[in-house]
Amino acid sequence: MADINVKWTGGLQFLAADEAGHIVVTDRDGQGFKPPNLLLVSLVTCAGIDVVRILEKKRKKITGIEVQVSKQNAPEPPWCIEKIEIEWLIKGPNMTEKAASDAVHLSEEKYCSVYASLVSEIVSTIRVVNEDEEPARSKAGGAG
């Protein structure tokens, strides 16, 4: 079974659902997340989970985390993201710059699966259903 199921709903909109039934809407025309922005959300929230866990293990009290993400796209198709800038604001009464910085770097370099996946191999399999053609019928064969 697939981890994610994605269905086209018309226009440029897609609905994505995970195995637990959580739904995300993507759309290039503003009716949902733009797919490249959703990639950035995945990157930062994955790292954010690690940052929270790491800081809690260091016994740092966290009262808030806010992350600002900017991207720079290539000027030509496919307009890939050439640069991602992430600014972390990590709040807590005993928070130090070193503890916060160490946690973010440890997440990026060791734990964040999305960060590591940005350089992974992607394999696509394509199936086509041509609804204009009649299905092929098998012929019963016999010895003769």
DSSP file (Angstrom, degrees, kcal/mol; ACC not computed):
  #  RESIDUE AA STRUCTURE BP1 BP2  ACC     N-H-->O    O-->H-N    N-H-->O    O-->H-N    TCO  KAPPA ALPHA  PHI   PSI    X-CA   Y-CA   Z-CA
    1    1 A M              0   0    0      0, 0.0     2,-0.1     0, 0.0    18,-0.1   0.000 360.0 360.0 360.0 142.0    0.0    0.0    0.0
    2    2 A A        -     0   0    0      1,-0.1     3,-0.1    16,-0.0     0, 0.0  -0.370 360.0-140.1 -73.0 149.9    1.2    3.5   -0.8
    3    3 A D  S    S+     0   0    0      1,-0.2    16,-0.9    15,-0.1     2,-0.4   0.823  91.2  28.3 -74.6 -33.1    2.2    6.0    1.9
    4    4 A I  E     -A   18   0A   0     14,-0.2     2,-0.5    15,-0.1    14,-0.2  -0.987  66.0-161.1-132.6 137.8    0.6    8.8    0.0
    5    5 A N  E     -A   17   0A   0     12,-2.7    12,-2.6    -2,-0.4     2,-0.4  -0.987  12.2-169.9-119.5 127.4   -2.4    8.8   -2.4
    6    6 A V  E     -A   16   0A   0     -2,-0.5     2,-0.4    10,-0.2    10,-0.2  -0.962   2.9-173.8-121.9 132.0   -2.8   11.9   -4.7
    7    7 A K  E     -A   15   0A   0      8,-2.6     8,-2.7    -2,-0.4     2,-0.3  -0.984  24.1-127.8-127.7 136.4   -5.8   12.6   -6.9
    8    8 A W  E     -A   14   0A   0     -2,-0.4     6,-0.2     6,-0.2     3,-0.1  -0.645  19.8-173.4 -75.9 132.5   -6.3   15.3   -9.5
    9    9 A T  E     -     0   0A   0      4,-2.5     5,-0.2     1,-0.4     2,-0.1   0.359  53.3 -79.4-110.2   3.2   -9.5   17.3   -8.8
   10   10 A G  E >  S+A   13   0A   0      3,-0.7     3,-2.4     1,-0.2    -1,-0.4  -0.347  97.9  30.8 116.2 161.9   -9.5   19.4  -11.9
   11   11 A G  T 3  S-     0   0    0      1,-0.3    -1,-0.2    -2,-0.1    16,-0.0  -0.363 128.3 -38.8  56.2-126.2   -7.7   22.5  -13.0
   12   12 A L  T 3  S+     0   0    0     -2,-0.1    16,-0.6    -3,-0.1     2,-0.3   0.065 109.3 115.5-114.8  21.2   -4.3   22.6  -11.4
   13   13 A Q  E <   +AB  10  27A   0     -3,-2.4    -4,-2.5    14,-0.2    -3,-0.7  -0.745  37.7 179.6-102.4 141.1   -5.5   21.2   -8.0
   14   14 A F  E     -AB   8  26A   0     12,-2.4    12,-2.6    -2,-0.3     2,-0.5  -0.973  18.2-144.7-132.3 148.7   -4.6   18.0   -6.4
   15   15 A L  E     -AB   7  25A   0     -8,-2.7    -8,-2.6    -2,-0.3     2,-0.4  -0.965  16.3-165.1-111.3 129.8   -5.7   16.4   -3.1
   16   16 A A  E     -AB   6  24A   0      8,-2.9     8,-2.5    -2,-0.5     2,-0.4  -0.944   6.0-175.3-115.7 136.1   -3.0   14.4   -1.2
   17   17 A A  E     -AB   5  23A   0    -12,-2.6   -12,-2.7    -2,-0.4     6,-0.2  -0.985  12.2-146.0-130.5 142.0   -3.9   12.0    1.6
   18   18 A D  E >   -A    4   0A   0      4,-1.7     3,-1.9    -2,-0.4   -14,-0.2  -0.408  41.8 -88.9 -95.3 179.2   -1.6   10.0    3.9
   19   19 A E  T 3  S+     0   0    0    -16,-0.9   -15,-0.1     1,-0.3    -1,-0.0   0.711 127.9  54.0 -63.3 -20.1   -2.3    6.5    5.3
   20   20 A A  T 3  S-     0   0    0      2,-0.1    -1,-0.3     0, 0.0    -3,-0.0   0.488 120.5-106.7 -91.3  -4.2   -3.9    8.1    8.4
   21   21 A G    <   +     0   0    0     -3,-1.9     2,-0.2     1,-0.3    -2,-0.1   0.517  65.6 151.5  93.0   5.5   -6.4   10.2    6.2
   22   22 A H        -     0   0    0      1,-0.0    -4,-1.7     2,-0.0     2,-0.4  -0.506  32.8-148.7 -68.8 139.3   -4.7   13.6    6.7
   23   23 A I  E     -B   17   0A   0     -6,-0.2     2,-0.4    -2,-0.2    -6,-0.2  -0.912  18.3-175.3-119.9 139.0   -5.4   15.7    3.6
   24   24 A V  E     -B   16   0A   0     -8,-2.5    -8,-2.9    -2,-0.4     2,-0.5  -0.994  14.9-146.8-128.5 137.1   -3.4   18.5    1.9
   25   25 A V  E     -B   15   0A   0     -2,-0.4     8,-2.2   -10,-0.2     2,-0.4  -0.891  13.8-171.0-103.9 131.1   -4.6   20.5   -1.1
   26   26 A T  E     +Bc  14  33A   0    -12,-2.6   -12,-2.4    -2,-0.5     2,-0.3  -0.950  14.1 156.9-119.1 145.7   -2.1   21.7   -3.6
   27   27 A D  E >   -B   13   0A   0      6,-1.9     3,-0.7    -2,-0.4     5,-0.4  -0.927  38.6-145.6-165.0 137.0   -2.9   24.2   -6.4
   28   28 A R  T 3  S+     0   0    0    -16,-0.6     6,-0.1    -2,-0.3   -15,-0.1   0.701  97.7  61.2 -79.1 -18.5   -0.8   26.6   -8.5
   29   29 A D  T 3  S-     0   0    0    -17,-0.0    -1,-0.2     1,-0.0   -16,-0.1   0.146 122.2 -90.8-101.0  20.4   -3.6   29.1   -8.6
   30   30 A G  S <  S+     0   0    0     -3,-0.7    -2,-0.1     2,-0.3     4,-0.1   0.534  97.0 109.8  93.2   5.7   -3.9   29.9   -4.9
   31   31 A Q  S    S-     0   0    0      2,-0.1     2,-0.3     1,-0.0    -3,-0.1   0.327  92.4  -6.8 -94.9   8.3   -6.6   27.4   -3.8
   32   32 A G  S    S-     0   0    0     -5,-0.4    -6,-0.3    -8,-0.0    -2,-0.3  -0.955 103.4 -41.6-175.4-175.9   -4.0   25.3   -1.8
   33   33 A F  B     -c   26   0A   0     -8,-2.2    -6,-1.9    -2,-0.3    -2,-0.1  -0.391  54.8-121.3 -63.2 139.4   -0.3   25.1   -1.2
   34   34 A K    >>  -     0   0    0     -8,-0.2     4,-2.0     1,-0.1     3,-0.9  -0.707  29.4-120.3 -74.5 134.9    2.0   25.5   -4.1
   35   35 A P  H 3> S+     0   0    0      0, 0.0     4,-1.8     0, 0.0     5,-0.1   0.847 110.5  52.1 -51.6 -42.9    4.0   22.3   -4.3
   36   36 A P  H 3> S+     0   0    0      0, 0.0     4,-1.4     0, 0.0     5,-0.1   0.877 110.3  49.9 -62.9 -32.8    7.4   23.9   -3.9
   37   37 A N  H <> S+     0   0    0     -3,-0.9     4,-2.2     2,-0.2     5,-0.1   0.856 106.6  54.7 -70.7 -34.1    6.2   25.7   -0.8
   38   38 A L  H  X S+     0   0    0     -4,-2.0     4,-2.5     1,-0.2    -1,-0.2   0.860 104.1  55.6 -65.8 -34.4    4.9   22.4    0.6
   39   39 A L  H  X S+     0   0    0     -4,-1.8     4,-2.3    -5,-0.2    -1,-0.2   0.910 108.0  48.4 -60.9 -42.1    8.4   21.0    0.1
   40   40 A L  H  X S+     0   0    0     -4,-1.4     4,-2.5     2,-0.2     5,-0.2   0.888 109.6  52.0 -66.4 -39.2    9.7   23.8    2.2
   41   41 A V  H  X S+     0   0    0     -4,-2.2     4,-2.7     2,-0.2     5,-0.3   0.933 110.4  48.9 -60.7 -45.7    7.1   23.2    4.9
   42   42 A S  H  X S+     0   0    0     -4,-2.5     4,-2.1     1,-0.2     5,-0.2   0.911 111.6  49.9 -60.4 -43.2    8.1   19.5    5.0
   43   43 A L  H  X S+     0   0    0     -4,-2.3     4,-2.1     1,-0.2    72,-0.2   0.946 115.8  40.2 -60.9 -50.3   11.8   20.4    5.3
   44   44 A V  H  X S+     0   0    0     -4,-2.5     4,-2.5     1,-0.2    -2,-0.2   0.869 115.9  48.6 -74.0 -37.2   11.3   22.8    8.1
   45   45 A T  H  X S+     0   0    0     -4,-2.7     4,-2.0    -5,-0.2    -1,-0.2   0.873 111.2  51.2 -72.1 -34.1    8.7   20.9   10.1
   46   46 A C  H  X S+     0   0    0     -4,-2.1     4,-1.5    -5,-0.3    -2,-0.2   0.952 115.0  42.4 -62.6 -48.9   10.8   17.7    9.8
   47   47 A A  H  X S+     0   0    0     -4,-2.1     4,-2.7    -5,-0.2    -2,-0.2   0.884 110.4  58.5 -64.3 -37.3   13.9   19.6   11.1
   48   48 A G  H  X S+     0   0    0     -4,-2.5     4,-2.5     1,-0.2    -1,-0.2   0.879 101.9  53.2 -61.0 -39.6   11.7   21.3   13.7
   49   49 A I  H  X S+     0   0    0     -4,-2.0     4,-2.2     1,-0.2    -1,-0.2   0.928 111.8  46.3 -60.4 -44.4   10.7   17.9   15.2
   50   50 A D  H  X S+     0   0    0     -4,-1.5     4,-2.9     2,-0.2     5,-0.2   0.918 110.0  53.4 -63.2 -43.7   14.3   17.0   15.6
   51   51 A V  H  X S+     0   0    0     -4,-2.7     4,-2.6     1,-0.2     5,-0.2   0.915 109.4  48.7 -59.9 -44.4   15.2   20.4   17.1
   52   52 A V  H  X S+     0   0    0     -4,-2.5     4,-2.5     1,-0.2    -1,-0.2   0.949 113.6  46.4 -60.4 -48.9   12.5   20.0   19.7
   53   53 A R  H  X S+     0   0    0     -4,-2.2     4,-2.1     1,-0.2    -2,-0.2   0.912 113.8  48.1 -61.0 -43.5   13.7   16.5   20.6
   54   54 A I  H  X S+     0   0    0     -4,-2.9     4,-1.4     1,-0.2    -1,-0.2   0.932 113.4  46.4 -64.6 -46.1   17.4   17.5   20.7
   55   55 A L  H  <>S+     0   0    0     -4,-2.6     5,-2.8    -5,-0.2    -1,-0.2   0.878 110.5  53.1 -66.8 -36.7   16.7   20.6   22.9
   56   56 A E  H ><5S+     0   0    0     -4,-2.5     3,-1.6    -5,-0.2    -1,-0.2   0.898 107.0  52.2 -63.8 -38.8   14.5   18.6   25.3
   57   57 A K  H 3<5S+     0   0    0     -4,-2.1    -1,-0.2     1,-0.3    -2,-0.2   0.817 107.1  53.0 -65.4 -29.1   17.3   16.0   25.7
   58   58 A K  T 3<5S-     0   0    0     -4,-1.4    -1,-0.3    -5,-0.1    -2,-0.2   0.342 119.3-116.7 -85.0   7.6   19.6   18.9   26.6
   59   59 A R  T < 5 +     0   0    0     -3,-1.6     2,-0.5     1,-0.2    -3,-0.2   0.832  62.7 152.1  59.9  36.5   17.0   20.0   29.2
   60   60 A K      < -     0   0    0     -5,-2.8     2,-0.5    -6,-0.1    -1,-0.2  -0.862  43.9-131.9 -96.5 127.0   16.4   23.3   27.4
   61   61 A K        -     0   0    0     -2,-0.5     2,-0.5    -3,-0.1    33,-0.4  -0.664  20.2-155.6 -79.8 127.2   12.9   24.6   28.0
   62   62 A I        +     0   0    0     -2,-0.5    30,-0.3    30,-0.2     3,-0.1  -0.904  23.2 170.0-106.6 126.1   11.3   25.7   24.7
   63   63 A T        -     0   0    0     28,-2.6     2,-0.3    -2,-0.5    29,-0.2   0.536  69.4  -7.1-108.1 -11.7    8.5   28.3   24.8
   64   64 A G  E     -D   91   0B   0     27,-1.2    27,-3.3     2,-0.0     2,-0.4  -0.891  47.6-161.4-177.4 147.7    8.3   28.9   21.1
   65   65 A I  E     +D   90   0B   0     -2,-0.3     2,-0.4    25,-0.2    25,-0.2  -0.988  14.1 176.4-135.8 128.1    9.8   28.2   17.7
   66   66 A E  E     -D   89   0B   0     23,-2.4    23,-2.8    -2,-0.4     2,-0.4  -0.993   8.8-164.8-129.1 140.0    9.2   30.3   14.6
   67   67 A V  E     -D   88   0B   0     -2,-0.4     2,-0.5    21,-0.2    21,-0.2  -0.988   7.1-161.9-130.9 128.7   10.8   29.7   11.3
   68   68 A Q  E     -D   87   0B   0     19,-2.4    19,-2.8    -2,-0.4     2,-0.4  -0.935  14.2-168.9-106.8 129.1   11.0   32.0    8.3
   69   69 A V  E     -D   86   0B   0     -2,-0.5     2,-0.3    17,-0.2    17,-0.2  -0.973   7.5-179.9-124.2 130.8   11.8   30.3    5.0
   70   70 A S  E     -D   85   0B   0     15,-2.5    15,-2.8    -2,-0.4     2,-0.3  -0.942   7.8-162.3-124.0 149.7   12.7   32.0    1.7
   71   71 A K  E     -D   84   0B   0     -2,-0.3     2,-0.5    13,-0.2    13,-0.2  -0.946  12.0-149.4-131.0 154.5   13.6   30.4   -1.6
   72   72 A Q  E     -D   83   0B   0     11,-2.4    10,-2.9    -2,-0.3    11,-1.4  -0.985  20.9-155.3-122.4 120.0   15.3   31.5   -4.7
   73   73 A N  E     -D   81   0B   0     -2,-0.5     8,-0.2     8,-0.3     7,-0.2  -0.604  23.8-102.9 -95.1 154.1   14.1   29.9   -7.9
   74   74 A A        -     0   0    0      6,-2.6    -1,-0.1    -2,-0.2     9,-0.0  -0.429  29.8-126.7 -65.7 148.6   15.9   29.4  -11.2
   75   75 A P  S    S+     0   0    0      0, 0.0    -1,-0.1     0, 0.0    -2,-0.0   0.667  88.3  53.9 -75.2 -15.3   14.8   31.9  -13.8
   76   76 A E  S >  S-     0   0    0      4,-0.1     3,-2.8     1,-0.1     4,-0.4  -0.818  98.5 -44.8-119.2 156.8   14.1   29.2  -16.4
   77   77 A P  T 3  S+     0   0    0      0, 0.0    -1,-0.1     0, 0.0     0, 0.0  -0.308 122.9  33.7 -55.1 139.5   11.9   26.0  -16.4
   78   78 A P  T 3  S-     0   0    0      0, 0.0    -4,-0.0     0, 0.0     0, 0.0  -0.905  88.5-149.4 -90.7  22.7   11.7   23.9  -14.4
   79   79 A W    <   -     0   0    0     -3,-2.8     3,-0.1     1,-0.1     0, 0.0   0.860  26.3-171.0  54.3  41.5   12.2   26.9  -12.0
   80   80 A C        -     0   0    0     -4,-0.4    -6,-2.6    -7,-0.2     2,-0.7  -0.178  32.5 -97.8 -61.8 155.9   13.9   24.6   -9.4
   81   81 A I  E     +D   73   0B   0     -8,-0.2    -8,-0.3     1,-0.2    -1,-0.1  -0.676  42.0 178.4 -76.3 116.6   14.7   26.0   -6.0
   82   82 A E  E     +     0   0B   0    -10,-2.9     2,-0.3    -2,-0.7    -9,-0.2   0.730  66.1  20.7 -91.8 -25.7   18.4   27.0   -6.2
   83   83 A K  E     -D   72   0B   0    -11,-1.4   -11,-2.4     2,-0.0     2,-0.5  -0.992  58.6-165.7-149.0 135.9   18.7   28.4   -2.7
   84   84 A I  E     -D   71   0B   0     -2,-0.3     2,-0.5   -13,-0.2   -13,-0.2  -0.989   7.4-165.9-121.6 126.1   16.8   27.9    0.5
   85   85 A E  E     -D   70   0B   0    -15,-2.8   -15,-2.5    -2,-0.5     2,-0.5  -0.958   5.9-170.6-113.4 126.8   17.3   30.3    3.4
   86   86 A I  E     -D   69   0B   0     -2,-0.5     2,-0.6   -17,-0.2   -17,-0.2  -0.969   6.0-168.6-121.5 125.1   16.0   29.3    6.8
   87   87 A E  E     -D   68   0B   0    -19,-2.8   -19,-2.4    -2,-0.5     2,-0.4  -0.958  10.6-159.6-116.1 116.9   15.9   31.6    9.8
   88   88 A W  E     -D   67   0B   0     -2,-0.6     2,-0.5   -21,-0.2   -21,-0.2  -0.788  10.2-169.1 -97.1 133.8   15.1   30.0   13.1
   89   89 A L  E     -D   66   0B   0    -23,-2.8   -23,-2.4    -2,-0.4     2,-0.5  -0.960  13.6-178.4-119.0 109.2   13.8   31.9   16.1
   90   90 A I  E     -D   65   0B   0     -2,-0.5     2,-0.3   -25,-0.2   -25,-0.2  -0.943   6.2-164.1-115.5 122.0   14.0   29.6   19.1
   91   91 A K  E     +D   64   0B   0    -27,-3.3   -28,-2.6    -2,-0.5   -27,-1.2  -0.808  24.2 129.5-111.2 144.9   12.7   30.9   22.5
   92   92 A G    >   -     0   0    0     -2,-0.3     3,-1.2   -30,-0.3   -30,-0.2  -0.842  58.4-110.8 176.7 152.2   13.2   29.7   26.0
   93   93 A P  T 3  S+     0   0    0      0, 0.0   -31,-0.1     0, 0.0    -1,-0.1   0.803 119.7  27.7 -66.0 -30.0   14.2   30.9   29.4
   94   94 A N  T 3  S+     0   0    0    -33,-0.4     2,-0.2    -3,-0.1   -32,-0.1   0.071  90.8 136.5-117.1  24.9   17.5   29.0   29.4
   95   95 A M    <   -     0   0    0     -3,-1.2     2,-0.3   -34,-0.2    -3,-0.1  -0.519  33.1-166.5 -76.6 136.2   18.0   28.9   25.7
   96   96 A T     >  -     0   0    0     -2,-0.2     4,-2.3     1,-0.1     5,-0.2  -0.876  30.6-122.5-118.1 155.2   21.5   29.6   24.4
   97   97 A E  H  > S+     0   0    0     -2,-0.3     4,-2.8     1,-0.2     5,-0.2   0.887 113.6  53.0 -61.1 -38.8   22.6   30.4   20.8
   98   98 A K  H  > S+     0   0    0      2,-0.2     4,-2.9     1,-0.2     5,-0.2   0.927 109.2  47.2 -64.1 -45.6   25.0   27.4   20.9
   99   99 A A  H  > S+     0   0    0      2,-0.2     4,-2.1     1,-0.2    -2,-0.2   0.923 116.0  44.8 -62.7 -44.6   22.3   24.9   22.0
  100  100 A A  H  X S+     0   0    0     -4,-2.3     4,-2.3     2,-0.2    -2,-0.2   0.931 115.6  46.7 -65.4 -46.2   19.9   26.2   19.4
  101  101 A S  H  X S+     0   0    0     -4,-2.8     4,-2.6    -5,-0.2     5,-0.2   0.913 112.1  50.2 -63.0 -44.4   22.5   26.2   16.6
  102  102 A D  H  X S+     0   0    0     -4,-2.9     4,-2.5    -5,-0.2    -1,-0.2   0.903 110.7  50.2 -60.5 -41.6   23.8   22.8   17.6
  103  103 A A  H  X S+     0   0    0     -4,-2.1     4,-2.1    -5,-0.2    -2,-0.2   0.920 112.2  46.3 -65.2 -44.3   20.3   21.3   17.5
  104  104 A V  H  X S+     0   0    0     -4,-2.3     4,-2.5     2,-0.2    -2,-0.2   0.942 115.2  46.0 -64.2 -47.4   19.5   22.8   14.1
  105  105 A H  H  X S+     0   0    0     -4,-2.6     4,-2.6     1,-0.2     5,-0.2   0.884 111.2  52.0 -65.3 -38.2   22.8   21.6   12.6
  106  106 A L  H  X>S+     0   0    0     -4,-2.5     4,-2.2    -5,-0.2     5,-1.2   0.905 110.7  49.1 -64.0 -41.0   22.5   18.2   14.1
  107  107 A S  I  <>S+     0   0    0     -4,-2.1     5,-3.0     3,-0.2     4,-0.5   0.957 114.7  44.2 -60.6 -51.1   19.0   17.9   12.6
  108  108 A E  I  <5S+     0   0    0     -4,-2.5    -2,-0.2     1,-0.2    -1,-0.2   0.881 121.8  37.5 -62.5 -40.3   20.2   19.0    9.1
  109  109 A E  I  <5S+     0   0    0     -4,-2.6    -1,-0.2    -5,-0.2    -2,-0.2   0.714 135.0   8.1 -88.7 -21.9   23.3   16.8    9.1
  110  110 A K  I  <5S+     0   0    0     -4,-2.2    -3,-0.2    -5,-0.2    -2,-0.1   0.734 125.5  28.6-129.7 -40.3   22.1   13.7   10.8
  111  111 A Y  I   <S+     0   0    0     -5,-1.2     2,-0.6    -4,-0.5    -3,-0.2   0.802  80.1  96.9-107.7 -32.2   18.4   13.3   11.6
  112  112 A C     >< -     0   0    0     -5,-3.0     4,-2.0    -6,-0.2     5,-0.2  -0.486  47.1-167.5 -74.0 112.2   16.1   15.1    9.2
  113  113 A S  H  > S+     0   0    0     -2,-0.6     4,-2.0     1,-0.2    -1,-0.2   0.827  87.2  53.4 -68.4 -31.8   14.9   12.7    6.5
  114  114 A V  H  > S+     0   0    0      2,-0.2     4,-1.1   -72,-0.2    -1,-0.2   0.931 108.0  50.1 -69.1 -43.7   13.5   15.4    4.3
  115  115 A Y  H >4 S+     0   0    0      1,-0.2     3,-0.7   -72,-0.2    -2,-0.2   0.936 115.1  43.7 -57.0 -47.8   16.8   17.3    4.3
  116  116 A A  H >< S+     0   0    0     -4,-2.0     3,-1.2     1,-0.2    -1,-0.2   0.834 108.3  60.0 -67.2 -32.4   18.6   14.1    3.4
  117  117 A S  H >< S+     0   0    0     -4,-2.0     3,-2.2     1,-0.3    -1,-0.2   0.699  82.5  80.3 -72.3 -19.1   16.0   13.2    0.8
  118  118 A L  T << S+     0   0    0     -4,-1.1    -1,-0.3    -3,-0.7    -2,-0.1   0.670 101.3  39.6 -63.2 -13.5   16.6   16.3   -1.2
  119  119 A V  T <  S+     0   0    0     -3,-1.2    -1,-0.3    -4,-0.2    -2,-0.2   0.197  95.6 117.8-115.7  14.3   19.6   14.6   -2.7
  120  120 A S  S <  S-     0   0    0     -3,-2.2     2,-0.3     1,-0.1    -3,-0.1  -0.351  71.8 -99.9 -81.7 161.0   18.0   11.1   -3.1
  121  121 A E        -     0   0    0     -2,-0.1     2,-0.5     2,-0.0    -1,-0.1  -0.586  34.0-152.2 -74.8 139.7   17.3    9.2   -6.2
  122  122 A I        -     0   0    0     -2,-0.3     2,-0.5     2,-0.0    -1,-0.0  -0.974   8.1-166.3-117.6 128.7   13.8    9.4   -7.5
  123  123 A V        -     0   0    0     -2,-0.5     2,-0.4     2,-0.0    -2,-0.0  -0.965   4.3-163.8-117.6 124.9   12.3    6.5   -9.5
  124  124 A S        -     0   0    0     -2,-0.5     2,-0.4     2,-0.0    -2,-0.0  -0.894   6.6-167.3-110.3 138.0    9.0    6.9  -11.4
  125  125 A T        -     0   0    0     -2,-0.4     2,-0.5     2,-0.0    -2,-0.0  -0.986  13.5-155.8-118.0 133.5    6.8    4.2  -12.8
  126  126 A I        -     0   0    0     -2,-0.4     2,-0.4     2,-0.0    -2,-0.0  -0.937  12.4-177.5-118.3 128.8    4.2    5.2  -15.2
  127  127 A R        -     0   0    0     -2,-0.5     2,-0.4     2,-0.0    -2,-0.0  -0.966  10.9-159.4-118.8 140.1    0.9    3.4  -16.0
  128  128 A V        -     0   0    0     -2,-0.4     2,-0.6     2,-0.0    -2,-0.0  -0.960  10.3-163.3-122.1 137.0   -1.5    4.6  -18.6
  129  129 A V        -     0   0    0     -2,-0.4     2,-1.0     3,-0.0    -2,-0.0  -0.957  10.3-159.1-115.8 109.7   -5.2    3.8  -19.0
  130  130 A N    >   -     0   0    0     -2,-0.6     3,-1.0     1,-0.2    -2,-0.0  -0.790   5.5-170.9 -89.5 105.9   -6.4    4.8  -22.4
  131  131 A E  T 3  S+     0   0    0     -2,-1.0    -1,-0.2     1,-0.2    -2,-0.0   0.517  77.3  67.5 -78.5  -4.3  -10.1    5.1  -22.0
  132  132 A D  T 3  S+     0   0    0      2,-0.1     2,-0.3    -3,-0.0    -1,-0.2   0.684  90.1  74.2 -85.5 -19.8  -10.7    5.4  -25.8
  133  133 A E  S <  S-     0   0    0     -3,-1.0     3,-0.1     1,-0.0    -3,-0.0  -0.693  82.8-120.1 -98.0 146.6   -9.6    1.9  -26.5
  134  134 A E        -     0   0    0     -2,-0.3     3,-0.1     1,-0.1    -2,-0.1  -0.580  41.9 -98.2 -76.6 145.5  -11.6   -1.3  -25.9
  135  135 A P        -     0   0    0      0, 0.0     2,-0.1     0, 0.0    -1,-0.1  -0.350  42.8-103.4 -63.0 144.4   -9.9   -3.7  -23.6
  136  136 A A        -     0   0    0     -3,-0.1     2,-0.5     1,-0.0    -3,-0.0  -0.460  34.4-142.7 -67.7 138.5   -8.1   -6.5  -25.3
  137  137 A R        -     0   0    0     -2,-0.1     2,-0.3    -3,-0.1    -1,-0.0  -0.875  11.1-127.7-106.1 135.5  -10.0   -9.8  -25.2
  138  138 A S        -     0   0    0     -2,-0.5     2,-0.4     1,-0.0     0, 0.0  -0.602  20.1-135.9 -81.9 142.3   -8.2  -13.0  -24.8
  139  139 A K        -     0   0    0     -2,-0.3     2,-0.5     1,-0.0    -1,-0.0  -0.809  16.4-121.9 -98.5 136.0   -9.0  -15.7  -27.3
  140  140 A A        -     0   0    0     -2,-0.4     2,-0.3     1,-0.0    -1,-0.0  -0.627  33.9-158.5 -74.6 126.6   -9.5  -19.2  -26.1
  141  141 A G        -     0   0    0     -2,-0.5     2,-0.3     3,-0.0    -1,-0.0  -0.801  12.7-178.9-109.3 151.6   -7.1  -21.4  -27.9
  142  142 A G        -     0   0    0     -2,-0.3     2,-0.3     0, 0.0    -2,-0.0  -0.942  36.2 -93.1-141.2 163.5   -7.2  -25.1  -28.4
  143  143 A A              0   0    0     -2,-0.3     0, 0.0     1,-0.2     0, 0.0  -0.576 360.0 360.0 -75.0 138.0   -5.1  -27.7  -30.0
  144  144 A G              0   0    0     -2,-0.3    -1,-0.2     0, 0.0    -3,-0.0   0.453 360.0 360.0-160.7 360.0   -6.1  -28.3  -33.5
